[in-house]
Amino acid sequence: MRPHSRRLAIGLVAAGMVLATTPAAHADPLPEEEQPTSTVTLVTGDQVVLRDGKPYQVKPGPGREGMTFAVHRDRDQLTVVPADAQAAVNAGRIDRRLFDVTTLEEFGYDRGTTVPLIVTGQGASRVATAGRALPSVGGYAYTATKGAAWQNLSRARGVSKIWLDGKRKATLDHSVPQIGAPAAWEAGFTGAGVTVAVLDTGVDQTHPDLADREIAEADFSGSPDNVDHAGHGTHVASTIAGTGAKSGGKYRGVASGARILDGKVLDDWGWGTDSGIVAGMEWAVQQGADIVNLSLGGTDTPGIDPLEAAVNSLSEQHGTLFVIASGNNGERVSSPGSADAALTVGAVDREDQLAPFSNPGPRLGDGAVKPDVTAPGVDIVAARHADGTIGPEVEPGYTSLSGTSMATPHAAGAAALLAQQHPDYTGAQLKALLTASAKPTAGLTPFQQGAGRIDVARALTQQVVAEPTSLGFGTVAWPHDDDAPIAKTLTYRNTGDTGVTLALTLDTDAPGGMFSLSANEVTVPAGGAADVTVTGDGSAGDVDGTFSGTVVATAGGTTVRTPFSLDREVESYNLTLDLVDLTGAPASDYSASLLNIDTYQTIRLFDPDGSVGARVPKGRYVLDVMFSDGDHWNFLVGSNVVLDEDVHLTADARTTKPIAITPPGGATLGLADIGYTLPGGAGSSILLWEGVERVSTGSIGDPLPGTTFVAGINTHWRSTDGTKYGLVWFPQGRMPTGWVAAPRLDELAKLRTKLGSTAPDRTGEWLQTPAPTEGEAFVWTPGWEVPLPSTQTSYVTTEGTAWQSSLRVGFESWYMTPFRTFLPGRTADISLNRAVFGPSLTGDLLPGSGRIFRLGNELHISPALFADSAGNTGSSTHTGSTALYRDGQLVGETPYTGGSFEVPSADGAYRLVMTAERPTGPFDVSTAVTAEWTFRSAYVDEDTPTPVTASALRFQPRLDDNNTAKAGAPFVVPLSLQRNGSGAEERPKSLTVEVSYDEGATWQKAETLLNVAAVLHHPADATSVSLRATATDRAGNTLKETIIRAYKLRP
């Protein structure tokens, strides 16, 4: 790695830019409020800074100043992979989530100096010397110091994979009878002698309903104690085994005789690490748990993750039944409920209708049926921990919660009742009994309900079950005219002492002929088994997609339900990609992916042999291939890969050519960002801080017509005298094969940017961000540390590029100009962060909306109260308030600046009053603003944001760099009225201006000139000027503004 000979003051900044037809529309793309900044430190020690949840900076870690990075943007995910991790990540040896910035921040791993890991393989114990053994996954969990541990991790021998120790979260009276539990009680079954482990936030064993239920407890969450401060685990345990003592039996749990193992695997906020949950699972089986309840989950990923592996291995080794929630976001069944061995539970309401939050199948990867069953999970009343933080207290000691978390313990309790009835049954047998006897809900598919809602009353007498509990026919490849039938054996087992003849039918909405049975009936002998063949045929029908159904076997009062599924692949084709490195040999160190141009979904491609085969749905894709030896990148992009037939492509690193840019005056590189962007910001780029020639680029195949694909040659330089150079080009349609440029000064635009200061002795972060004039680009931009006030000189390219200047001062303010285009050989002046700061109504929040607008019967209020003198807006730390009146009556108010208000449809006279105040430490000018508008408004179309007729008064005096004017002298303050939305300036119809030299204690009227300026006479002993004005626009609407300490005076 090359040494880094200099230090860039502050990383770099990213922004996704779309240049609008009217640049003024970009005057305020961010709301005027403080935008939080968080830093995600990667396991390598490198840092990614997020501002307002969006990428902002990348900073190489200590000793890694010359590191380069591959950045991938996929929908809402941001992945930043340093060059020295690229090969291991692509090969699957290191979990990609360790560099998934979005996920790391979601898990809270953006803070702190350590990151939890799970290391698997024979050499895991040598890496995790102080870790926790996890035998069920063949690994160890330990906490690594970010940065310091990276070299050991990257070189570790005998390690099969390094996982991020991710996090899972909790998946949040009528319900117990609903599943038929009273029938079990009447038969004498209460779960007595059965041990159920509740792996959750803890259990309150002091609650009357849970007294004497708990037989052991342990903490795996890292919490200070084992107390259930959340209340989630107590509610779950009470649903399983609560006695209902506090309610006189009203809220009795399903299996009140069962014993509880209390494993706290989730912290007091409901989050737990993968390793903590696995350790809790291992502890539970060691303690003799018959059933383990996991009312938790996280996003499922392709392949088998550590939790899924633990569920499967512990189920097989110990015969334990793991009952797991399907998840709560209404999307796809979560992990570890996705494990084969799990009894996965969805949620229904009291009418057995699917809860809208209950995660359905099919399972990611193979289209298998999940969940397996459903149970009540809506408005479930159970024990409430005295100090619990979740759920309303519906009566003393009880709370009501909804979620698949609540459905899962109903199924676990049901399993406990059956385990008492059948003490020799394994978990797999209990699962078979519960699924076979489930009660279906008409209109729901197996992907929504599995076999149906659990029915304990039926399960008690069920003597016939099916194995397996569901059938998966997998994916059959398109086209389907040659699909061969797939036969699966379904075995019925009869535990009774009388033979049973089952009538067999198929319950499915699949096309006719897709599924069939080998027989319409089958006789299962007493104590024996009988097989039937179920066949799936992808050639049936003409609609592609995933189909499901249920084999229904009936005999008198016996019903056995077995769900099945088949994925009839959508139109797809074979992609073969050969990868060739710089030596001409098959490549082994590379990253490759396909990015769908229309959906932005990513398909990752890798094979260590250098030739990848993949089935890819029909569509348009960008093929993205990066080769790297840790120092040099060869970046090949196919911008228009069309999969409407089988395709064979070659990515040959030798076809790339270097980026060769020579800046004027011997300037040195501050940042190079070489990449591409699709609409919406998806794309990839390579970031580096020295030696732009270390990146070579090339193209594969034909260009993509139009402006959908925008390449970016985005480089930023500085000379020893502080002059900056933005040398940026946005080729359209394809990635260029290399780039050679040596622009002269007369081919560039010269920008003089005057940066003001709102307090003495400040520095700021100054950026110049480019954007294409056609298409869209996501760019990373260096932030230069500059003194304030100061004037910065820069030269920028002009062809096809617009520029935005912005200034960030600490965490207090961030101002930005609209995007502007410039002419080569010309000089342009730019002003930022200079007084007077005051109200502005430019910058649409929605297209054409302005800052005060109406949608249907809603008024949306968001003026910028601290726009600078040039009208630039952004963010500025402040407190404030908003009040809206209609016909003299208060409509509503907020304790901040802005808001949305429901209003009557009829025309009315409105008055809007807003106040804002900035802290005096970082701001010694324009410290407080009050603005009051009057306007009329009536109903408008709900789909068309319509600006109200309102204006803002802009004061634009000529001040020095310190925002001061001379005391003891006359002074002219130019002003104009600015229309809401368009920003057009006009002369007020009437105008009154007042001035105060004692910060608003007293006021005096000022002379005005033709309603376009105020003439002031500054006293010799005054130190500041406050301004107050009342104006009327030509539509008769009024505006009142007061700005305290609008600017300062100097002797």
N, C-alpha and C positions, 0 to 999 in steps of 0.2 A: 504494500500500500504506500502511495506517495505521501511524504510528510506535508502537513498543512502549514504553510509558511506565514500565514497571516490570519487575523481573526475578524470575521464579519460581526459587526456589533450586535445584530439580532437576526437570527434565522431567516425565515422567508414567510410570505403570506400567500394564501391561496384564495382565489375568488372565481366563482363560476359566472361568466359574463355573457349576456345576450344584449347586443346593441339594438335599442329600439329605434323606430323611425325618427322620433323626436328625442334627441339626447336629454332634454330637460326632464323627461320622465324618470331619469335615473338620479335626479337630485337628491332623493332620499329613499334608497332601497331598504333602509333599516329603520325601525321605529326609534323615536328619540327617548330611549331609556337605557339604563346601564345594561350592557351585554356581558354576561359572565364569561370568564375565561378559565378553562381547565387544561391541565397538562397531563398527557398520557405518556408515561415513561415505559418504553418497551423493555423486554427482557435483555436486550443488548445494551441498554443504557441510553439509547437514542430517545429523543422526545418529540412528540407530536402535540402541538398546542391547538386547542379548539376554542373558538370564540363564538358564543351564542350557538353552540352545538355544531358549528361548521369548521372545516379545516382552516387553520390559520398559519401555523409555522411548523417546520421540521427542523430540529436541531440535533446534529450528530453528538453522540455522547463523548465524555472525556476520553482523550486519546484516539478518537475516531473521526477527527476533523476532516479527513479526506474521504470519508465513507460516501458512497452513492446509494440511491434508493430507487426501488421500483414501486410506483404508486398505482393502485387499481381502484377504480370507482365503479361499483355495481349497485344500481338502485340507490338504497340508502346506506350502503356499507362502504367504508373506507379502509383499505388495507395498505400499509406502508411496510415494505419488506426491504431491509438493508441487503446489500450485495452479498455479504458473507453468510447470510441465512438463506439465500435464494435457492440453492441447490437442495438443501435438506427439506425445506418447506415443499418444494415442488415434488420431491420424491416421497413425501408423506412421512418422513422421519421426525419432523417437527410439526406440531399442530399449528395450522395457519391462523387459528384464533389468537395465538401469541402476538400476532402482528395486525389483527383485526381491531382497529382503533375504536370502531363503533361498539363492538362487544366488550372490549376492555373497559371502556367508560361506563357502559351499562352495568357491568359487574362491580364497579367501584375500584377497579385495579389501576385507575389513573392516578391514584394517590399513593404515597408511601414509596419506600425504597426497595420493597421486596415484591415478589410475585409467587403465588403457590403453583406448584407443578406436580404432575403425576408422571413418573418415569417407569416404563415397562421394559422387560428384557432381562437377560441373565446378569448384565452388568449394572442393573438399577441400584443395587445396594451400595455399590462403590461410589455412585454419584450422590445418592441421597443418604449420606452417612448418618445424619441425625433425623432421618425421616420416619414415617409411620408405614409399617408393612401393610400391604393390601393383597393378601394371597389370592383372593378371588379373581383379581385381574392380572396377577403375575407382576406386580410392581410395588413401588414405594411412592408415598406422597411426602413432599418436603417443601420448605419455603426457601426460594433462591433470592439472593441479593441481585437486584437488577444491575446489569453491567458487569460486575465483578465475576459473576458465575458464568457468564456467557462463554468464555473461552473453554472452560471445562466441559460445559454442556455440548458445545459444537464439536468437540474432539472425543467425546466419551465413546468408549468401546463396549460392545455387548449390550447396547441400548437399542431396543427395537423402535421405540417411539417416545417422544417427549410431549406430553399433553399439557395444555393449560388446565389447571384444576378449576374448572368452571363453576358456575353457581346455578342452583335451581331454586325455585321459590314456591311457597305455598300456593296451591290452586284453589283457594276459597270455595212434633206431637202427632201430625197426620202421617208422617213419613214411615214410621215403624209399622203401623198396621198396613200401610200401602204395599209393603213387600211381603206381607203374610207372616210376620214374626209371631204374632199372638198364637197362631196355630202350632208353632213349635213349642211355645211356652205351655200350652195346654197339653201337649204330648210329653212334657217333662224335660224339654231341652232348653237350657239357658246359656249354653256355652261353658258349663261347669267342667273343669279339668282341662280346658283349652287355653293356651297362652297366645295372646295377640300382642305383637310389638307395635307400638305407635311411634314411628320415627317422624318427629315433627318439631314444634317449638317448645316442647315440654308438656307436662301434665300436672294440673293442680290436684294433688292427692288429698288436699284438705277440704275440697268441695264435698259436701254431703253425698252427692251422687257417686263420687269416686272413692269414698272412704274404704280402705282395705282392699281396693282393687289392684293396686300397684305392688309388684313383687320385686322389682329392681329398676334402677335408673342409672343413666350414664350420659355424659355430655360429650358431643363430638362437634359442637358448633363454634367452640372458642369463646363462648359467652362467659361473663364473670360468674354465673351460677347456673343451676339447672332449672330455675324458676321459669314458668311460662308467662313472661311479661306481655306477650302478644295476645294470648288467649286462643289461638288457633288449635294448638294441640289438645287443649282441654276440651274444646268443643268436639273434636274428632274422637277423642277417647270416650267422652260421654255418649256419643252416638253409638259407639261399639258396645260399651260395657257399663254405661251409667245405670244406677239403680232407680233413678227418679225420686230418691228419698226426699229431696227438698220440695218437690212438687206433689208429693203424695202419689207418686207413680205416673203422673201425667206425662213426664218427659223421660220415661224409661228407655234405655238403649236397647239395641237389637239383641245383644247377648249379655245380659246383666250378670251372668255367672262367670264370665270369662275373666282371666287374670291379665293384667296389663304390664308390659315391659315398656318403660318410659325412656326412649332414646332421643335426646335433644340433638337433632342434626340441623335444625334451622335456628338462626339467631332471633333476636327480639324484634326484628323487622321482617321476618319470614324468609330470609335467604340462607342458603347453606351451600358449602362447597361440595364438589363431586367426591373428593376424598373423604370428607366427613360423613357424607351419606353412605358411601361404600363401607367405611369403618363401622358405622351404625348397623348396617345390614349384617356384616360379619359378626358383630357382637350379638345381635338378636338371635341368629341361628345357633351361636355358641351357648346362649342362655336357654335354648330349647324352644324358641318360638315356633308354633305351628303355622301361624299366619303373620305376615308383616304388612302393615298399612303404610303406604306412601302417598299422602295427599300433597304431592309436589310434582314439579316437572320443569322442563326447559325445552328450548328449541331442539328438535330432532335434526340430525345431520346424516348424510349418506354414510353407510358403513355402521359398524358396531362400536359405540363409545364405551368408556369404562363402566358406566352405570348399567347399561344394557348387558354388558359382559358379566357383571357381577350378578345381576338378576338371573341370568340363564345358568351360570355355573353353580350358584348357591341353591337354586331350585333343584337342579339335577343331583347335587351332592347330598343335600340334606332333606329333600322332599318337602321343603317349605313352600307355601303359597304366598307369592308377593301380589298384593292387591294395590293397584296403582291408578292414580287419576289420569284421565285422558288429556286434561289441560283446559284452559279457560279463555283463549282468545278467539274461539270460533273458527279457527283456521285448520291446521293439521294436527293430528294426535301428537302429543309431546313425548319426550324421552324422560324417564325410562319406561313409560307406559308402552312404548313402541317395541319393547323386548318381546321375543317369542313366548317366553314362559310366563310373562305377566298376565294376570287377570285385569284387563284394562277396563276402566269404568267411566262411562259418560253420564251426563246428568239429565234427568227429566223433571217436570213439575208434578204437581199432585194429580194432574189429569193424564200423566204418562206422556205428555208432549215434550219434545226435545227442548231443553233450555237453549236459548240463543247463544250462550257463551260456550257451550260444550263442544270441545274439539272433535271433529269427525275424522274418519279415514278418507281415502286409503292411506296405508303406511307409506312413507317416503321410500323410494327405491324399488320396491317390488309389488306395490299395489295390493298388499295383503289386507285382510279385514281387521280393522281395529276401529273403535273399541270392541271388546268382547261382549259386554253387557252394559246396561244402564241401571241407574238407581236414583231415588229421589235426591235432588240437590238444590232445590229452590226454596228459600225461606225456611230453612231447617232450624228449629229451636232446640238447643242443647245447652249444657252447662257453660256458664261464663266464669272465667277467672276473675276474682275480686279486683285485680289490678289490670285486667285485660284491656287492650287498646282498640280492639276491632269489634264491630257489631253493636247495634243498639240493645240496651237492656229491655227486653220485652216484659219481664217481671223479675223480681229479685232473684239473682243467681242464675239467670238464663239470658241467652242472646240468640238472635236470629241471623243466620249467615246463608249465603248462596254460593255455589261453586261445585265443580267436580270434586273438590276437597271434601264436600259434605256428602256427595254421592258415594265416594270410595269407602268410608267407614260403614255405610249400610251394607255394602257387599262383603266387607271384612267381617262384620258381625254375622251376616248370613252364613258365611263360610265357617265361623266358629260354632254356630248351631249344628251345622252338618258334620263338623269334625267331632263334636260330642256324640252325635248319632253313629258316626262311622270312625271310631278311634284309630283304625288301622289304615285309613285312607291317606295317600300322599297328597301333596298340593295339586299335582296334575289331575288326580281323580276328583278332588273337590271342585276344581275348575271345570272339569267335564260335567259334573253333576249340576253346577249352577248354570252353565250355558245351555245344556240340554233342556232344562226345565224352564227357561226364561219365557216371559210373556211378551210377545211382540206388540208394537204399536202400529196400527194401520197407517200406511202412508210414509213410514220411515224406512230408509234403506239400511242394509247391514252396515254400511259405512257410517251411519248415524247412530245405530243402536246395537250393533253386533247381533247377538241372538235375540235380544229383547231385554225388558226390565226383569231383574231377578225376582223370583217368586218362591219364597221359602216354603210356603204351604205345599206347593206342587213338588218341590225338591225333596221334601220329607218322604214322599211316597214314590218318588221316581226310582224305578229299578232298571231302566234302560238308558244307557248313555252312548255317545258317539266318540270315536277317536279317528282322526284328530278333531279338536273342537271347531276348527274351521279349515276350509280347503282353499289353497292359493294356486291358481293355474299360471301365475307369473305373467310375463309380457310376451305376446306373440307378435313377431315382426311384421311390419307392413311390407309389401302388399299382402292382402289376405286371401287371394284367390287360390293360393297353394298351401294354406295352413293345414297342417295335419292335426287331427283330433288328439287331445291330451287326456289320458285316462288317469284318474286318481281313485285310490281305494278308500272307501269309508267303512269303518268297522263298527258294528253295533254290539255292545256287551250287555248281557242280561244278568243282573245280580239276584234275580228272584228265583223261586223254586218252581215256576211254571213257565213254559215256553210262551213266547209272544210273537204273533204275526203282525208285522208293521206294514201299513199302507204307505207307500212313498209317493210324494209329489214334489214338484219344484215351484217355489214362490219367487218369481223373478220378472223384472220388466225388460230383460235382455231380449234381443231379436230372437224370433223363433228358430230353434235348431242350434243355438249357441251352447246350450247346456242340455244334457240328457242323462237318463238313468238306465242302468243295465236291467233293472227290474222294477215293476210297479209295486211289488211287495217282497218282503223278506221275512223268514221265520228265524227267530233268535231263540235257541234252546235255553232251558233253565241252566243258569250258571255257565253259559257258553257264549259264543260270539258268532256273528255272521257278517259277511262282507257284501257290499254292493259297490258297483263301479259308477263313478260320476265322471262324465266326459265333458270337457270344454272344447269348443270348436270355433276358432277365430274366423273361419271362412264364412260364418253365418252373418247375415245382415250387411248393411252398407254404411253403418255409422261407426266411427272410431271413438275410442275412449275406454274408460274403466267401467266394467259392468259387474254387478253383484246379484246375489240371490240367496235363497235358503232352501236346503233340503229339509222337508217337513215329513217326519215319520210319525204316524199315529196308530194307536190301537186302544180303543175304548177311551179310558181317561188318561192314557199315556200319550205324551207328545215329546218328540225329540227334535230340536232345531239345530241345524248345522249350516252356518253361513259359508258362502264361497265367493270368489272374485276372479276375474280375468281382465287383464289389461290388453285391449285390442289397440296396438300401437297406432298412433296417428301417423299420417304420411311422413315417412322418415327415410333417410338415405345413409349410405356408408361413406364416411369421410376417412380417407387414409392420408396421414400427414407424415412425410419423411423429413427428418431434421438432420442437417449437415453442419458440422462445426467448421472452424477456420482451417483445420488441417484436411478437410475433405472426408473425415470419418463420421460415422453416425454419432450424433450428439447425445450426451447423457446429462449434462448440466444445462438446463434451460427451463423457461416457463412458457407455456402455451395455453391459450384459451380462445374460445369463440364467444363473442358478445353479440346477442341478437339485436339487430338494429331497431326492431319494432317493440320488443318487450324489455330489453336491457337485461335479460337473464344471461348468466354466464355458465358456460360449459368448460370445465378445466380438462386439459389434455396432457397426459404424461405417460411415457414408457421409457425406462432406462435404456432400452435397446435402440432408441432413436427413431422408432417408427411407431406411430400411434394409430389405432383404428377406433372409430367411434360411430355409434348410431346417432344421427342428428335429425331432429324434426325439420321438416321443410321450412325454409325461410331465408332471410337475408342476414348475413353475419359479418362481423369484423373479426378477422383472424389476427391475433396478437401474439408474437413470438419474441422472446428476449433471451439472448445468449449472454452469459457473463462469466468472466474469469475472476471476478472480484475487483478488477481495476478498469476493464474496458467492457463496453456494452455494444452488442450488435442487435439492433431493434428492427424487426421486419413486421410489416403490417399489410394484411390483405383487406382492403377497405370495402370490397364488394364481392364477398364469397357467397354465391347463390347455391343453396342446396335444393335443387329440384331434380337431381339425378345423383348417382354415385360420383364422388369427386376424389381425385388423387392430387395432392398438392405437395410441393417441396419447399421447405424453408431452408435456404442455404446461406449461412452467415457470410460466405465469401462474396455474395452479391451486394452487400452493403457498402456504403462509402461514408467517410467521416464528415462530421460537421466541422467546417473550417471557417471561422469568423474572425476577422481582424478588426478590432475597434480602433477608432482614431486615437492618436496621442499615446499609444502604449498603455491603455487602460487595462486593468486586471479584472478577471471574472469575479462577480459577486454571486451569481446564480445562473445555472443553465437548466431549463425545464423543457425537455424534448418529449412530445407526446401527441395525443389526439383526443378529440372530444366529439361525442354525439349529442343530439338534443337532450336536454335534461341533465347534462353533466357527466354521463357515464363515459368511461374511457380509461386510458393508461398514460403514464409518463415516467420518465427517468429524471431524477434530480441529482445534480452534482454542483460542487462549489469551485472546482478548479479543473482546468484542462478540458474545455468543451470538445476537443478532438477525441476524447475518450469515448464518445458516443458516435457510432456509425448507424446509418438508417438505410432502409430499403423498402421496396414495395413488392407485393405478391399479387399478380393478376390485374384485372382491369380496375380503373378508377370508379368511384361511386359518383354518378352525376349529381349536380346541384350542390347545396351547401350543408347537407346532412353530416358529412364527414369533414372536420376541420383539423388539420395538422397544426402543430404549434412548434415553431423554432423560437423559443422565448428565452432571450439572454439579457443579462443586466450586468453592467460593468461600472468601474469607477477609476478615476485617475488620482494621482498623488495630490493634486490640488483640490480634490473634493468634487470635481465635476462628474456627473453620472451620465451613463449612456444606456438607453433602452433600445436594443437592437432586436426587433421582433418581426416575425413574418408568420402569416397564417395561410399556407397553401391549402387549397380546397380539393376535396375528392380523393386524395391518396397521400400516403406518406412519401415525401420526396426521397430519392436515392442520394443521400448526402446533401450538403448545403454549403455553398461557398459564397462568402460576402466580405467585402472590405469597404464599407461606405465611407465617403468623404463627409466632412462637416457640412458642406453646402448641399448635400443630399438629405440632410436631416433637419428637423425643426428644432429651434432653440427655445427652451422654456425657462422663464425666470419665475420661480415660485416663492412668493413672500409668505412666510410662516409667522403668524403672530403668537403672542404668549399671553395667557390670562393671569399669570402670576410670575414674580421674579424667579430667576435661577431654575428654570425648567428645561428639560430636554424632551424630545418627542421622537416618535417613530414615523418616518416619512416614507410614503410608498407612491410609486407610479405604476398603475395597473393597466395593461393593454387589453383590448378586446377587438375581435374582428368586426369590420363594418358589415360583413355578411356572415350568417351562421352564428355559431356559439362556441366558446372556448372556456375550458376550466384551466386557469393559469395559477401558477405559484409565483409570487413576487417578493423580492427581498425588501425587508424593512430597514431603512438606514437610520441610525441614531444620529440626531442632529440637535444642535443647541437652539433654544428659543429665546427671543425671536431670531430669525435668520432669513437670508435669501439664498435659495438653492438654484444652481444652474445645471441644466440637463439638456441632452440632445436625444431625440427619439426618431425612430423610423415613422413614416407617414403612410405608405401605400397600403391600403386595405386595413388600416389600424386606427382605432380611436384610443384615447388615453384618459384615465381618471387619476387625479391626484388626491391623496388622503393623508391625514395626520392623526395619529393616536398619541395622546398624552396620558401616560400611566393608565389607570383604570377609570379616569375621570371623564375623558371625552374622546370622541373620534369623529372627525369631520371629513367630508369628501365632496369633490366637485362632480358635476355631471360629466359623462363621457363627451369628449370633444375630438374632432379631427383637426389636424394642423397641416400647413403647407411646408414643403421642403425649402430650406434657405430663408425662412421667415422666423421672426422672434415673437413669442406670445408671453404675456404676463398673466400669472395666476395668483390668486389671493386665497389664503386659508386661515381660519382661526383668528380673525381680526374683528374688532368691535366696529359697529354696535351689534350685539347679539339680541335678537328679538323674534317675534312671531313670523312664521312663514307658512304659506299654504301650497307651495309647489311640491311636486313629487307625488304621483298617484300611488295609493295603496293597492288599488285594483285598476285595471286599464280604464282610463278616462274618469276616474273617480274623484280626483283631488283629495284634499285632506279632511274635508267635512262633506259627507255624501249620504245619500239615502238609497236604501234597497227595500222596496215594498213599504212596510210600516216600521222600518228600523232606521234610526239615524246613527251614523258611525262617525266618531269624533277623534281626530288624531293630528291636530296642528303641531308643527315643530315650534316650540316656544323659545328655543335658543339657537336659531339659525344665525350664522355669522354675517358679516356685512355684505359679503358677496352673494348671500343667499344659500350658501352651502349648509346642508343639514347632515345629521348622522346621529350621534348619541352624546348626551351630556348628563352627568350625574346630577339629579335634582329630586326634590320632593315637591308635591303639588296637589291640586284638587281640581275637580270638574263638576259643574252644576248646570243642568239644562232646565229651562223654564218654557212653558207653553201658555200663551195668553195669561201670563202672570202667575201661573201655578207651577210648582216644582214638579218636573217629570222624574228626575233621578239625579244622583250625584255619585262620584267616586272619589276615593282618597288618593288619586293619582291623576296624571294628566292624560285624559282621553277616556274613551269608553264607548259602548254601544247601548242605545236606548230604544225601547219599544214606544211608539207614539201612535196617536189616532190617525186614521187615514184622511180625515178632513183637513182642509187648509187651516193653518194656524200661524200665529206670530210667535217666533221663538227668540229666546235670549240665552246665549251660551256664555258662561263665565268660567275662566280658567286662571289658576294661579300656579306659579312655580318659583322655587328658590334654590340657588346653588350654594354649596358650602363655601365659606369665605377663604379657606386655606388655599385650595387650588384655583379659585376664581376670585380675582379682585376687580373685575369689570362685569357689567350686566349681571348682577348677582340675583336680582329678583324681577319677575315679569308678571304683570296682570293683564289679561286681555278679555274683552267683552264684545261679543258680536250680536247683532240682531238680524234676523232674516225670516222669510216666510217659507213654508214647506208644506207639501201635500203628497199624497200617495203617488208612488211611481212604480213602474214595472219591477217585479221581484228579481228579475234576471239581469237588469241593467243598472249598474251603479251610476247614480246621477249626482253630480256636484251641486250643492246648494249655492245660491248666489251670495258670496261673501268675499271679503278681501282682507289683506293684511297690509299694514303700513310699514314700509322699510326705511330705516334711517341709514344713510350712507355717507358719513363725514369722512374727510381725508385726515387720518391720524398717522402718527409716526409708528415705528415698529413696536413700541411699547404700549400702543393703544392710548396715547395721550395727545392732547392739544395744548396750546399755550394759554396760560392764565393771563388775565389782564389785557385781553385783546378781543376784538370782534371775531366772530367765527360763523361760517355758513354751513348748515347741515342740509345737504340735499335729501329729498325723500320722494317716495312714489308709492302708489297704491298697487298692490299685486293681487291679481285675480286668483280665486281658488281654482286649483286644477291646472289651468293653462299657464299660469305664471305671467300672463301678459300684464304689462305695467300701464297705468293710466293716471291721469291727474284727478285728485279727489274733487268732488263737486263742492264740498265745503270742508274746511280744515281749521282746527284750533290746536295750537301747540303751547304747552307750558313747560317751564324749566325749573329745576330745583338744584341748589348748590349745597344743600344740607341733607342729602339722601332722602328726600321726600317729606321732610318736616314742614317746609313751607314751599309754596309754588308761586311763580309769576308768569304772566302771559308773555309769549315771545312773538316777535314780528314774523310774518310769513310773506314770502314772495311768490305770487301767482299760484299758490297752493303746491309748489314744487320744491320749496326750501324754507327753512327757518333760519332767522338771523339772530344769533345770540351775542351777548356781551359778557364774556367771562370775567368775574371779579378776580382781582389780583391775589386774594388770599384763599380762593376756593381750591379744593383738591379733586373734586369729581363733579360730574354732570349727570343729573337724572332727567329723563324726558317723559312727558305725558301728552298724549294727543287724542283728539276726537275727530273722526273723519266720516263723511257720508259719501258713498259711491253714487254713480249715476242712476242706479236702480232704487235708491232711497234707503239702502241698508246702512247701518251705522257700525262703527268700530271704535272702541276705546282701548288704548294701550298705555301701560305705565311700565317704564324700564328704570330700575334703580341702579345707580352707578353705571349708566350706559357707557361712559368712557371716563378716563382720568385726565387731570390737568397737571401740567408741570410749570414751574416758575418761569 
